């Protein structure tokens, strides 16, 4: 299956798959000014602007007709708000992410989605901003071998910028506050030094914020994402099924910082670190790991400190 719309044979295979009736879907309303494209999903309304979408529907809430129409059984209220609106419907076909855009209509007393001719493959959206750091994590597996993981950064969690509580979507702040209070209580109980606690803001934000869209491949393990970084510690966020960190284990970290207007293209820093604390989401899906540096050269510590002050 290519970036273009599925071919006739491919599309028929997908329709047959949907007719089997075991496929949950996610429905997201589209912005009116979203560009339509055969190579990418039209941009859905950002989740930060509302607490009601995207909406996931279980397979038993759907009936797929031979005519290529999906009927929604007893549609929940948050889905009924999409009546008459254009939506993006996403689902997995043999672990491959697919989507189509259509208009939600009402047939008698039932909401319905007409499956269009064009069904597309989902392609993960890459960060477009300039990468501020390249980081590789090294650790022992306990089998006399070592592994390395290339960590990621996200436009949603800019580094070397002071986190603000307003970064958290308003409808998620109540739950985020509960995570914050729990983290502070845990710090007091264990004697963990929280410092100024700024790193707890991206921690809480990561734990409350669920992905708006399905990924290119179902259940693919994503590498840890750097949520916060300073001269004392580094914070990673990841799905729990991809968690590489263990208490008591020591990790080596290589960080490269691209330099502009310098004869040296990159400043490379090597550190070792230990897992200090972990925070888990209440749905048991996401984990934040806070690692404190145990070995960091003075000049590198000064470099990281100055990066914060820029």
C-alpha angles and dihedrals in degrees: 000000000000135000090268123079115293117271121248093264093045091047092051091052089053092048090051088050091052091047089061085073100224099106122106117203139201119222123201127177115237129229114251092234095048112132113237113228138172091215102051142020117268108251112271121217106276114257090227090072094061143011097224106073154108094032124205118211124197120232092249089060091063137070118192117204126208089245090067097258124134115210119202113220114216091341112213118247094255089058093047087063087069093062108134093007131115112251140183114233116201130186143149124256111192088335092309115122115235135173144180135190120230142146119261109232136182119239106192102305097341131085114231141188121208111213106229128217092256116073116169139198117247115242119195113246112241124215110264099194123094111273110247096193140015112208132186121188120210125193142158119254096206091247097091089268134099132216133204130208125196103223123214136226126211134215085223091064107043113196127229091023119112108252117236129202088233088067085078114083111255094239090053098047096089092058090041089055089055090053090048093051090048091050092050091048090049091050092053093047094049098035091241112164107233096183110198089340095226092133089063090071095066088040092057092042093053093047095051099039116086123195114272095211142031119259131242092258124030116246093358110164110239121205119249115283120220107238100172137007134181140143093286109038147000126221125209130191126198145145112281093239089060097046111141098175127097131182113258094018121121121222133198118216129195115197125186121195116195111229125211124209091013133116086228111071096204141019109221122203127187120200139165120217144179129218106259103176141348128209123196131200118245091243088059092236107103133047134190118204121199114202124190120208115248097179123029127148115242094239090050091049089052091049092053091046091052091048088061092053096052 
